[in-house]
């Protein structure tokens, strides 16, 4: 009994001892609750256009250990992987504020990383890596001294012309396709370069003799070295030998649109170098006429068997590409010159059926309240309103399908307004940053437009639109030069393209983008290229044959 009573007495004591002991503390969870960048919440952990010394505030679920923070929190420049010194302060028990010790360069991407080696004050490791992406804003200071608008236009035309004059192929004088293309020269781009040469002579960037010698060199090479296909030239050729370089596997013959752009330039030069007594100018005009009269425009209707005009013909693949030249795009000049030919002309019916599609190229819809007469939705890339209109003056030019002055102005202003609206929220778009057209992009080449927009801006788009939207184009020119000049302005003018969302800036120059800048700026300033090309008697007759009306005809 005594033993039993003792056991009975001990049981309640054991229970009493358990009730009085402290419960075990639950394990701690250590994670971030929120991130603020310059005082604004950042749920996506990404911020663009941040100041040179951004302030990033991170709130955790528990108080962070200050000692471990020194190595666990890092700021790295993405392009160089350089780690930058930081100032880290701790406010209340759970907040860390991070700031770079030195101002960050403009338009540069950084990663702020908080590693799991960060501990709480109780020693618990952070549950995951935190990655904050930061992109610094544009430095809005001028990169070059301010000059008058006229002086700026002179500078842009003169420096861009160096692409054709200084960088032209040493053997042929033709325009290299791009600044890295070696011997590859471009037919259409050479036509643009010839027109730019006329502008350069008239502006006294070079002498008349220097310009005459360059155009004569090109015309002679085209006559004696370059391979022609029923009078048409290939898209690309070797600038040293004249041998065709295929543009694509089956595009190894004549390209009628490229040939048209070349002839537009040569005819403009023919009208400019008009001396009745200078033997060299007389010889150049004869060479140009021989090239011009040798183009068999009607062959490209499959030897006059169709009512379509075709883009390509190959001696190896014949009509295999089978691409009719249909409007609306950059190729109006092809029909104008085809109709203007006195040796191998095309009839008006080809223009109506193949190009205008009996009115099928009309648009008529409005975008941002702007009515677009022709072409795809939102107008397409801006080069549609540039290439043919280096020589063709669209002002007060009409036919059965459109008023071409209205068409090109509407196309330009729709493109401009789209960039101001910026529905995809790309960085930088605004009054000084606009212009979507075909150009290089970060990972290739694309025909950029409001329906194909990835944030890539091409300076040629806005600058070559100078005759259609002079105020908006000058805004872009000033911004490109003064604000972005450290990134864009190089020995041959503005680089081909840039993307402020991706912080990408091309290092390339393309003939077909540099040429229109020079020529279209001049069309706005003096109208010289328009006057010269529209003065061709064949062009006047050809355009009238197609039904065009203009005071310039």
C-alpha positions in Angstrom: 0.0 0.0 0.0 2.7 2.4 0.9 4.4 1.7 -2.5 1.1 2.2 -4.4 0.4 5.5 -2.6 3.8 6.7 -3.5 3.3 6.0 -7.2 -0.1 7.6 -7.2 1.4 10.7 -5.6 4.2 11.0 -8.2 1.9 10.9 -11.3 0.2 14.3 -10.6 3.6 15.8 -9.9 4.9 14.6 -13.3 1.9 16.2 -15.0 2.4 19.4 -13.1 6.1 19.6 -14.2 5.2 19.3 -17.9 2.6 22.1 -17.7 5.1 24.5 -16.2 7.9 24.1 -18.8 8.4 26.7 -21.7 7.1 25.5 -25.2 9.7 25.0 -27.9 10.0 28.1 -30.2 8.7 27.4 -33.8 11.2 27.6 -36.7 11.7 31.0 -38.3 10.8 31.7 -42.0 13.0 34.3 -43.6 11.8 35.8 -46.9 11.3 39.2 -48.6 7.9 40.9 -48.3 8.3 43.8 -50.7 10.7 45.9 -52.8 10.5 49.6 -53.4 12.6 51.4 -56.0 12.9 55.2 -55.4 9.9 55.0 -53.0 7.6 53.2 -55.5 6.5 49.6 -55.0 8.0 47.2 -57.6 6.0 44.0 -57.7 7.8 42.9 -60.9 11.3 43.7 -59.4 12.1 45.6 -62.6 12.5 49.3 -63.1 13.5 51.4 -66.2 14.6 55.0 -66.4 15.9 55.0 -62.8 18.1 57.8 -61.5 21.9 57.6 -61.5 21.8 56.7 -57.7 18.7 54.6 -57.3 17.4 53.8 -53.8 16.2 50.2 -53.4 14.3 49.4 -50.2 13.7 45.7 -49.3 11.4 44.6 -46.5 11.9 41.2 -45.1 9.8 38.9 -42.9 12.4 39.2 -40.1 15.3 41.4 -39.1 18.3 40.8 -41.5 21.7 40.2 -40.1 23.8 43.3 -41.0 27.1 41.5 -41.1 26.0 38.9 -43.6 24.4 41.6 -45.8 27.7 43.0 -46.8 28.5 40.0 -49.0 25.0 38.8 -49.7 23.7 42.0 -51.4 25.5 42.8 -54.7 25.0 45.2 -57.6 26.4 44.1 -61.0 26.5 45.8 -64.4 25.0 43.3 -66.8 27.2 44.0 -69.8 30.5 43.7 -68.0 29.6 41.6 -64.9 31.4 44.2 -62.8 30.4 44.3 -59.2 29.9 47.9 -57.8 30.3 49.2 -54.3 27.1 49.7 -52.3 25.9 51.6 -49.2 23.5 49.5 -47.2 21.6 50.9 -44.3 19.0 49.3 -42.0 16.0 51.2 -40.9 13.5 49.4 -38.7 14.0 45.8 -37.7 13.1 44.3 -41.1 14.2 46.8 -43.7 17.4 47.2 -45.7 18.0 50.2 -48.0 20.6 49.8 -50.8 22.2 52.6 -52.8 25.2 52.5 -55.2 28.1 54.5 -53.7 28.8 56.2 -57.1 26.5 57.5 -59.8 25.7 54.9 -62.4 26.2 55.7 -66.1 23.1 56.5 -68.2 21.3 53.9 -70.3 23.0 50.9 -68.6 21.4 47.8 -67.2 22.2 46.4 -63.7 21.2 43.5 -61.5 20.8 43.9 -57.7 21.0 40.5 -56.2 20.3 39.3 -52.7 21.7 35.9 -52.1 20.5 33.2 -49.7 23.7 33.7 -47.8 21.9 36.6 -46.1 20.8 35.5 -42.7 18.2 36.8 -40.3 19.4 38.0 -36.9 18.4 34.5 -35.6 20.7 32.8 -38.2 18.0 31.7 -40.6 19.0 31.8 -44.3 17.0 33.7 -46.9 14.7 31.3 -48.6 15.4 32.3 -52.2 17.6 34.6 -54.3 16.1 38.0 -54.9 16.9 39.6 -58.3 16.0 43.2 -59.1 16.6 44.5 -62.6 17.5 48.2 -63.0 18.0 50.3 -66.1 19.3 53.8 -65.7 17.6 56.7 -67.5 18.8 58.7 -70.5 21.3 61.4 -69.7 19.3 64.4 -71.0 22.3 66.7 -71.3 23.4 67.8 -74.8 26.3 65.7 -76.1 27.3 68.3 -78.7 27.2 72.1 -78.8 24.0 73.6 -80.1 24.1 74.8 -83.7 21.4 76.2 -86.0 19.0 73.8 -87.6 20.4 74.6 -91.1 23.9 73.9 -89.8 22.7 70.6 -88.3 21.1 69.6 -91.6 24.3 70.4 -93.4 26.3 68.4 -91.0 24.0 65.4 -91.2 24.0 65.4 -95.0 27.7 65.9 -95.3 28.7 63.3 -92.7 26.2 60.7 -94.0 27.5 61.2 -97.5 30.9 59.9 -96.4 29.4 56.5 -96.4 29.1 56.6 -100.1 32.1 58.8 -101.0 34.8 57.7 -98.6 33.5 54.1 -98.0 32.4 53.4 -101.6 34.0 50.4 -103.2 37.5 51.4 -104.4 37.2 49.5 -107.7 33.6 50.1 -108.8 32.7 53.2 -106.8 29.4 51.5 -105.9 27.9 51.5 -102.5 28.8 48.7 -100.2 25.7 46.9 -98.9 26.6 47.7 -95.3 29.7 48.8 -93.4 30.8 45.2 -92.9 30.0 43.7 -96.3 33.5 43.9 -97.9 33.1 43.5 -101.6 29.4 43.1 -101.6 27.8 46.1 -103.2 24.1 46.9 -103.6 22.4 48.0 -106.8 19.5 50.0 -105.2 21.8 51.5 -102.6 24.1 52.6 -105.3 21.2 54.5 -107.0 20.6 56.2 -103.7 24.4 57.0 -103.5 24.4 58.5 -106.9 21.5 60.9 -105.9 23.4 61.7 -102.7 26.4 62.6 -104.9 24.4 65.1 -106.8 23.3 66.7 -103.5 26.9 66.7 -102.3 28.1 68.5 -105.4 25.3 71.0 -105.2 26.0 71.7 -101.5 29.7 71.9 -102.3 30.6 69.1 -100.0 32.7 67.9 -102.9 33.7 69.4 -106.3 31.6 69.0 -109.4 34.6 67.2 -110.9 34.8 64.9 -107.9 31.1 64.0 -108.2 31.3 63.6 -111.9 34.3 61.3 -111.6 32.5 59.1 -109.0 29.3 58.7 -111.0 31.3 58.1 -114.2 33.3 55.4 -112.4 30.1 53.7 -111.3 28.4 53.9 -114.7 31.5 52.6 -116.5 31.7 49.6 -114.1 28.1 48.8 -114.6 28.6 48.9 -118.4 31.8 46.9 -118.7 31.9 44.6 -115.6 28.5 44.0 -114.1 26.4 41.1 -115.3 23.0 42.1 -116.7 19.9 40.0 -117.2 17.8 41.3 -120.0 19.2 44.7 -119.0 18.4 44.3 -115.3 21.0 44.2 -112.6 21.1 41.8 -109.6 20.4 42.9 -106.1 24.0 42.3 -105.0 27.2 42.0 -106.9 30.9 41.9 -106.3 32.2 45.4 -106.4 35.6 44.3 -107.6 34.6 42.0 -110.4 30.9 42.7 -111.2 30.0 39.0 -110.7 26.5 38.5 -109.3 26.2 37.6 -105.6 23.0 35.7 -105.0 20.6 37.5 -102.6 18.9 34.2 -101.8 19.3 30.7 -103.3 17.1 31.4 -106.3 17.7 35.1 -106.5 20.8 35.0 -108.6 19.6 37.0 -111.6 17.9 40.3 -112.4 16.1 42.2 -109.7 13.8 44.7 -111.4 13.0 46.8 -108.3 16.7 47.2 -107.4 17.3 48.1 -111.0 14.6 50.8 -110.8 16.2 52.3 -107.8 19.5 52.4 -109.6 18.0 54.0 -112.7 16.2 56.6 -110.6 19.6 57.7 -109.4 21.4 57.5 -112.8 18.7 59.5 -114.5 18.9 62.2 -111.8 22.6 62.4 -112.4 22.0 62.6 -116.1 19.8 65.6 -115.7 22.3 67.3 -113.3 25.5 66.8 -115.3 24.1 68.6 -118.2 27.0 70.6 -119.7 26.7 70.8 -123.5 30.4 71.3 -123.9 32.2 69.3 -121.2 33.3 66.0 -122.8 33.2 64.1 -119.6 29.6 65.1 -118.8 28.5 64.3 -122.4 30.1 60.9 -122.1 28.4 60.2 -118.8 25.0 61.1 -120.2 25.6 58.7 -123.1 26.7 55.9 -120.8 23.6 56.4 -118.6 21.3 56.4 -121.6 22.8 53.2 -122.8 22.2 51.5 -119.4 18.7 53.0 -119.1 17.6 52.0 -122.6 19.0 48.5 -122.2 16.6 47.5 -119.4 13.9 45.1 -120.9 11.1 46.1 -118.6 8.5 44.2 -120.7 10.6 41.0 -120.4 9.6 40.9 -116.7 6.0 40.3 -117.7 7.2 36.8 -118.5 8.2 38.0 -121.9 5.0 39.9 -122.5 2.8 36.8 -121.8 1.2 38.1 -118.6 -0.5 41.2 -117.1 1.8 40.9 -114.1 5.2 42.6 -113.7 7.6 40.3 -111.9 10.3 41.2 -109.4 13.0 38.6 -110.4 14.3 36.5 -113.3 17.2 34.1 -113.1 19.0 32.3 -115.9 19.2 29.3 -113.7 15.8 29.2 -112.1 13.8 31.4 -114.6 10.6 32.6 -112.9 10.8 30.2 -109.9 10.5 33.0 -107.3 7.3 34.0 -109.1 6.8 37.3 -107.1 4.6 39.8 -108.9 5.3 43.5 -108.0 2.1 44.5 -106.3 1.1 47.7 -104.5 1.2 49.2 -102.1 4.9 49.2 -101.2 8.2 50.8 -102.2 8.1 49.8 -105.9 6.0 52.5 -107.6 9.2 53.7 -109.3 9.4 50.3 -111.1 6.1 50.9 -112.9 6.9 54.6 -113.6 10.2 53.7 -115.2 8.7 50.7 -117.0 6.1 53.0 -118.5 8.7 55.7 -119.3 11.0 53.4 -121.2 11.3 54.3 -124.9 12.8 50.9 -125.8 11.0 48.2 -123.8 7.9 49.8 -122.2 5.1 48.3 -120.3 1.5 49.3 -121.0 -0.8 51.1 -118.6 -2.9 47.9 -118.2 0.1 46.3 -116.4 0.1 49.2 -113.9 -3.7 48.9 -113.3 -3.8 45.1 -113.0 -0.5 44.1 -111.5 0.4 47.1 -109.3 -2.9 48.7 -108.4 -4.8 45.4 -108.5 -7.6 47.3 -110.1 -8.0 49.3 -106.9 -7.2 46.5 -104.5 -4.2 48.4 -103.1 -6.5 51.0 -101.6 -7.0 51.2 -97.9 -9.3 54.1 -97.0 -9.4 53.3 -93.2 -8.5 55.9 -90.6 -5.9 55.3 -87.8 -5.7 57.8 -85.0 -8.1 59.9 -87.0 -5.8 60.0 -90.0 -7.2 58.6 -93.3 -4.8 56.3 -95.1 -5.5 56.1 -98.9 -3.3 53.1 -99.7 -1.5 50.1 -98.3 -1.7 47.8 -95.3 -3.1 48.6 -91.9 -1.2 51.5 -90.3 0.7 52.0 -93.5 3.6 49.5 -93.1 7.3 50.4 -92.7 8.1 54.0 -93.6 10.5 53.1 -96.5 7.3 52.7 -98.6 7.0 56.5 -98.7 10.8 57.0 -99.2 12.4 54.9 -101.9 10.2 55.7 -104.9 9.9 59.3 -103.8 13.6 60.1 -103.7 12.9 61.2 -107.3 9.1 61.2 -107.8 7.7 64.4 -106.3 4.5 63.3 -104.5 3.3 66.8 -103.8 0.1 67.5 -105.8 0.6 64.2 -107.6 -2.6 62.2 -108.2 -4.0 59.4 -110.3 -7.0 57.2 -110.2 -6.0 55.6 -106.9 -4.6 58.3 -104.6 -3.3 61.7 -103.9 0.3 60.7 -103.2 1.1 63.8 -101.1 -1.7 62.9 -98.8 -0.7 59.2 -98.8 2.9 59.9 -97.7 1.9 62.5 -95.1 -0.8 60.2 -93.7 1.6 57.2 -93.6 4.2 59.3 -91.8 1.8 60.8 -89.2 0.2 57.5 -88.4 3.7 56.1 -87.7 4.6 59.1 -85.6 1.3 59.0 -83.7 1.6 55.2 -83.0 5.0 55.9 -81.4 3.6 58.6 -79.3 0.8 56.3 -78.2 3.3 53.6 -77.6 0.8 50.8 -76.9 3.5 48.3 -76.1 5.2 50.7 -73.6 8.7 50.6 -75.1 11.3 52.8 -73.5 12.1 56.1 -75.0 9.3 56.5 -77.5 8.1 60.1 -77.7 8.4 63.3 -79.8 12.2 62.8 -80.1 12.2 59.0 -80.6 10.0 57.7 -83.3 10.2 56.1 -86.7 9.6 52.4 -87.6 10.9 51.0 -90.9 13.0 48.2 -92.2 16.4 48.0 -90.6 18.8 46.0 -88.5 17.6 45.0 -85.0 19.4 43.3 -82.1 19.1 39.8 -83.5 18.8 40.3 -87.2 16.9 42.4 -89.7 13.1 43.2 -89.9 10.6 45.5 -91.5 9.5 47.4 -88.4 6.1 49.0 -88.5 3.2 49.6 -86.1 2.1 46.0 -86.7 5.6 44.7 -86.3 7.1 46.7 -83.4 9.7 45.4 -81.0 11.1 48.7 -79.7 13.6 49.2 -82.6 13.9 52.7 -83.9 15.7 53.5 -87.2 16.9 57.0 -87.6 16.4 56.9 -91.4 12.6 56.5 -90.8 12.1 59.9 -89.2 14.8 61.7 -91.0 13.8 60.6 -94.5 10.2 61.7 -93.7 11.4 65.3 -93.5 9.3 66.5 -96.5 6.1 65.0 -95.0 6.4 66.0 -91.3 9.2 68.6 -91.1 8.4 69.6 -87.5 8.3 66.0 -86.2 11.3 65.0 -88.2 13.4 67.9 -86.9 12.4 67.0 -83.3 13.8 63.5 -83.9 16.9 64.8 -85.6 17.7 67.2 -82.7 17.1 64.4 -80.2 19.1 61.8 -82.0 22.1 64.2 -82.3 22.0 66.2 -79.1 20.6 63.7 -76.6 21.6 60.4 -78.1 24.6 61.5 -80.1 27.1 59.7 -77.9 25.4 56.5 -78.8 24.2 57.1 -82.4 26.4 59.7 -84.1 29.4 58.1 -85.8 31.8 58.7 -88.8 29.2 57.9 -91.4 26.3 59.6 -89.7 23.7 57.9 -87.5 24.0 54.2 -86.9 21.3 52.1 -88.5 19.0 51.5 -85.5 18.7 51.3 -81.7 16.4 49.9 -79.0 16.2 51.7 -75.7 14.2 48.9 -74.1 17.0 46.5 -74.8 19.8 49.1 -74.5 21.0 48.0 -78.0 22.7 50.4 -80.4 23.8 49.2 -83.8 27.3 49.6 -85.0 26.3 49.2 -88.6 25.5 51.5 -91.5 23.4 50.4 -94.5 23.4 52.0 -97.9 19.7 51.8 -98.3 19.1 53.6 -95.0 21.9 56.2 -95.3 21.0 57.3 -98.8 17.4 58.4 -98.3 18.5 60.6 -95.3 20.6 62.7 -97.6 18.2 62.8 -100.5 14.9 63.3 -98.6 16.4 66.1 -96.4 17.4 67.8 -99.6 13.9 67.4 -101.1 12.6 69.3 -98.1 15.3 71.9 -98.2 15.5 72.7 -101.9 13.6 70.1 -103.9 16.6 69.5 -106.1 16.3 65.7 -106.5 12.6 66.0 -107.2 13.2 68.7 -109.8 15.9 66.8 -111.6 14.2 63.4 -111.8 10.8 64.9 -112.7 12.5 66.9 -115.5 13.3 63.7 -117.4 11.2 63.9 -120.6 10.7 60.1 -120.6 9.4 60.2 -117.0 7.0 63.0 -117.8 5.6 61.0 -120.7 5.5 57.7 -118.8 3.7 59.1 -115.8 1.1 60.8 -118.0 0.6 57.5 -119.8 -0.2 55.9 -116.5 -2.7 58.5 -115.7 -0.8 60.7 -113.3 -1.5 64.4 -113.0 0.8 66.9 -111.4 2.0 70.5 -112.0 5.5 69.0 -112.4 4.4 67.0 -115.4 
